[in-house]
Structure formats: C-alpha cells, structure tokens
Amino acid sequence: GVDSIAIKDMSGILTPMAAYELVSEIKKRFEVRLHLHCHATTGMAEMALLKAIEAGVDGVDTAISSMSATYGHPATEALVATLAGTEHDTGLDILKLESIAAYFREVRKKYHAFEGQLKGYDSRILVAQVPGGMLTNLESQLKQQNAADKLDQVLAEIPRVREDLGFIPLVTPTSQIVGTQAVLNVLTGERYKTIAKETAGILKGEYGHTPVPVNAALQARVLEGGAPVTCRPADLL
C-alpha cells in the first residue's frame, strides 16, 4: 500500500474540469491523502488547483508570489486570498506571506541573468506539452548554440519526436532526451541526421516499454540487425 498519492502536472496542461473529475474519482476509490502539483506555464494551474480543492484534494503546491508563475507554480498568496472565509480557509497570514515575498523579490534580482524567456503564459505548451524545467533547458541549449530564434521550431518538433519514441512521458530523464533530439533535428536541418546516444537507448528498449511502439524504421536503424531489450533493462546490468 501507499501513504499518499501525488498527481504531477509538470507541463501545466491539466484542465480545471479534468482536475475536478480526476480528484473526485481517486477520492472515491482510495482512502489516502491526495496531493496535486501543477506548473503555471499555460495559465490553467490556478483554476485547476481551485477545482481540485473543491473536489476534496488534501494538498496542493504553490510558490511565494515573487517566485511564482511562468515555469513555476501558482502564487501562494492568491490562493490563500481566494480560500479565505471558506470551508477551505488555509489560516495563513497574508501580511506574513508578503514579508516572505519581499525577501525573495530581492533574492531573485541576483539571478536575473539566469531568467528564462517566458514572461507570462505560453499556450504553445498546450500542444508541445513541455514541462517547465525542460523548457528552460531548451532555451539554454539554443542560446549556447546561438539559435535562440529556433525555439518555436523546436517546440513544434517535440511532439513528433515524442511520437517516434512511443509517446514516452516527458519527465526526467526522458524529457531531456526528447528535447535534445528535437534540438538536433532542427539545428542539423534534417530529422535524425544525428541520433543521440540516449535517443538510441529508448529505441533499443533500454528505458523500458513505451506506452506505444516506437518508430519501426528508426528502431531498425539503431539496432543494426540486433534485437531490442524485452526484459527489465536493469536485469542486464
């Protein structure tokens, strides 16, 4: 058994209504604590958290306002104010939270050079489904290659690479693998002209079974006549 269940919406693509339905159904079936973690990248996270709370979720993740939104989480203070005076009142003091926000507002200035490009919400992520941490990595990779202007092309390429790799989940480490391969495909001007070692590993089955079969032609190319891994990969170590 487990002590709790955590729902992780790393790309910020969980819609409010889906959050309500998902939380409601899980709470009906399992008597454990349920937690929801959403990123604010697409602008739906605040609404998703509120609907999840209405459905009975036990905990949610937020960030202090001066470090919130964009690639991160919804603002703590906004949710605290929203729930004040309701049956879900958090009991947190807005004035004390503001002093915390003021502190981190100054801390953030020291790291301005490392800020990502995103200044508001990004609806492209509704299609690309890129997690916040993956998006900042993509921006960094492209900037190092003097190709920051290629971000839109890379975001469009990511769903195609993910399909080729069996719709593998975009969580560490596979999110970085998909992102790196998408960057290579765009910068070389030819899809899979260069196949990263880790991409080949997914195609060979070294990362386990994918939700659907990988691209057969790509798999045959990296296997070079060999056979894919069909057992538990760790058993081969």
Secondary structure, DSSP 8 states (H G I E B T S, - for coil): --SEEEEEETTS---HHHHHHHHHHHHHH--SEEEEEE--TTS-HHHHHHHHHHHT-SEE--B-GGG-STTS--BHHHHHHHHTTSTT-----HHHHHHHHHHHHHHHHTTGGG--S--S--TTHHHH---HHHHHHHHHHHHHTT-GGGHHHHHHHHHHHHHHTTS--SSTTHHHHHHHHHHHHHHHSSTTSS--HHHHHHHHTTT---SS---HHHHHHHHTT-----S-GGGG-
